[in-house]
Amino acid sequence: MLQLLYLITYKSDVFSVFKDFVTKSEGGGEFNYKLVNLYSDNGREYLSTDMKKYCIERGITYHLTVPRTLQQNGVSERMVRTITEKARSMLNGAKLEKVFWGDAVLTAVYLINITPTKALKEFRTPFELWHNRKPIIKYLKVFGSTVYVHNKTSTSKFDDKSWKGILVGYEPNGYRVWNVECEKYVTVRDVIIDETTFMQTRPVIRLERNSKEYSCNETDAFKSVLLKSQEPNSSKSDANKSDEIYNSPMKIRMKLKM
């Protein structure tokens, strides 16, 4: 099964993200699947009137698990663990701060989707099952590697020809890089990546409410899981929980539309 993960700022964003997921999954979006069943716990973000009404209109059967019975949603619970372990390993291997956990979980999901699995016939990848084509893997690099990006804005002959950043993920048209000097995310293509060196830095992440960029330490992740992160003005005790799993998984079963 293809894993889709969204980073959200507030739990109230779950409904809008869910609608986006359904649109992309069914015929009008990227894929051609029909959403049949929706499994979730009793989290209030899943029980809103709008959410229930939307599921009824779409013919989606709503299933709620029994409180404190994690085994009823075992598939999602196990995927939470898999994603978390991969993300933690990448952060530790690259010696990056935990504020990059959002990038790490997105990259972990990306790698899971392009990895062959015995759960699929002919040892295929989830990506191939959904897109009907094999993933391109020649561009894969080590998470957290040092990146030298061609400086296309230089105006003087003595300006630097490149700037240094950190590889923190992948975009459809390039690499997602953290610019250490400017402290912002950029998507780039013309790069030289040194997979043998890693930059140890403590970045300052800023969040703009209307910005398309997200702040890694102020977002929740949504798909089969919701990952709880530190709020902007949280106390010190809350900050220690910034990389914990928010125990509210959602499992979605898909059926191919004939």
N, C-alpha and C positions, 0 to 999 in steps of 0.2 A: 504493500500500500504506500502510495506517495504521501510524504509528510509535508504539510503546509503549515508554516509558522508565521504569525504576525506579532509585531511589537506594538503594544498600545500603551497609552499614558494613564488612562483611567479605566476602571472596570465597566463604566457606563458605555465605553466604546465597543463592547463585545457585540452588540446587536448590529451596528453598522459594519463591523468587520465580518460578521457571519453572513450578512447579505452579500458582501463583496465576494466571499468565498463561494457561495451558491451560484452567483452569476458567472464566475470564472469556471466553475465545475460543470455546469450544464451547457446545453447547446449554444447559448448566446455568448459564451466566453471562450476561454482558451481551450477547454476540453469538451468532451461530449458525453458526460455522465449524468445520471439522474440520482439526486439525493433521496434516499429511501428512509433511513432511520437516523435519529439523533439521540445519542446517549450522553447524559451528563449527571452530575450530582445535584443537590438541592441549593446550589448557590443562587442568590437573588438575581445576579446578572443574567441567569439563564431562564428565570421564571417571570420575566416582565410580561405585561399584557401584549406589547408589540411583538415580542419574540414568539409567544404562543400563537397569536393571530397570524403571523407570517408563516409559521410552520403549517397551520391548518390550510391556509390558502395555497401553499405549495404541495400539499399532500405528504408532508413529512411526518412520520410517526415519532412522537416524543416519548422517550424512555428516561425515567429517573431512577438512580440507584438508591438502595437503602442506606441511610446515614451510617457512617463508620464501617462500611462494607466495601473496602477497596477492591476486593477480588472480583466484584461484579463489573468492574471496568479495568480488568487486568491488562488488556492490550495497551491502553493508554498509560496506565501506571508503569508498565515495563518500558515504554518508549520514553517516559519522563526520565527514568533512570539512565537509559542509554544516552540520551541527549546531554544530560547533566554531566555524566562521566566523560564524554568526549570533549565537551566544552571546558571542563576543569583541566583536563590533560593538556589541551591546547594552550590555555592561559599559563599553566605552570611551565610548559615547555618553552614558551616564548618569553617567560618572565614578565608578563604584562599584569597591570593592576586589574582588580576585579571590576572596575568601571567599564571594562571592555567585555563584560559577560554577555551583553546583548549581541555583539558581533560574533562572539564565540558560539552561541547557540544557533544563530542563523547559519554560520559556516558548518556547524555539526550537522544540521538538517540537510544542507546542500550536499554534503559528502555522503550522508546516508542514502539520499535519493539516487545518487549515481553509482552506488556500490552494488554489485551483483548479489543476489540473495537466493538461498535454496527454497525460500517460500514461493518463488515464482518458477514457472516452467522454463526449462532450458537455461536456468541460472541467469535470468535477466535482471535488469535494474528496474526499480520503481519508475524512474524517469522514462525508460523505454516503454513501459506498459501504458503510461499516460499520453506520451507524445508520439508514439509509434516511430521513434527513431532513437538511435544510440546517442548517448551523451558524448560530448567532446571533452576529453580529459587532459589533453596535452598542455593546457594552460594552468593546470593545478600547481600551486606552490605551497610551501610550508607557511602555515598561519603565523603571523607575527614577524615575518622576515623583514629585513631592512629593504626599503624600496627607494630607488633613485629615479625621480620623475623629471622628464625633460621640461625645462623652464621655457615655456612659449611666450612669456610676457616680458622677457628681458629686452631692454632697449639700448643698453650700452655694451660695447665690446668686452667690458671688464665685469659685466654681471655674471653671476653664477650660471652655468649651463644647466644645472639641475638642482632640485631640492630634495631633502631626505624625508621619508615618511615610513609608516608601518603598514604592512599588508594586513587588513582586518576582515577581508571578505571579497565576495564576487558580485558583480552586477552583470546584466545581460550584455552590455557593450564594453566591459572593461573590469578593472580591479577597483575594489573599494579600499581607499588608503586614508590613514589618519595623518594629516599634515601636522607635524610636531611643532613647528614654529608658529603657524597661524592658528593652531588648535581648532581644526575643523575637518570634516570629512569631505573627500573629493573622489570622483570617479575618473580614472585615468586609463590610458591605453599604452602610450609610449613610455615604457619603464625598463629599468634594469633591476632585477631582483636578486639580492644576495641572500641565499637560503642558509648561509653558514653563520650569519651574525644577526643578533637581535638587539634592539634598542631598549634599554631600561629607562623608562621615563614615567613620571607621575603626571598625567595630563589633567588639565582643568576642563571639565565638560560643562558646556553651557546649553541651556534649553530655551528656545524661543517658541512661544505658544503657537504661532502661525507658521513656523518653519517646517519644511519638509524633512529636515534632518532631525534625528531623535537623539536624546541624551541617554547613554547606556545605563546610567544609574537612576533614571527616573521613568522607566518603562516597564510594563508588564508584557509578557509574551503569551500569545494565544494561538492555539491550534488544537492539538490533542491535549495540550497542557496550557496552564496559565502560570507564568513564572513571576513571583513577587519580588519587587525591587524596592530600593530606598526612595522615599518621597523627598521632595525638594527641601522641606524644613523639618525632617524627621529628627528624633532624638538620637543620642549616641547608641542607646540600646537597640533602636530600630535599625541603625546602620549596620550592625553586626549580622542582621538577617537579610542583607541585600542580595545575597546569592542563593537563598533558600528557595525550595520549590513551594509554590502556592498550591496546596493540595486540592485542586479543583479541575480534574481532567475531563475532557470531552472527547468522546469517540464518535466518529461519523462513518457510516457504512455507505458505500456507493454501489450503484448497479448500472451497468452499461445500458444506455438507451438504444433500443433496437429500432 
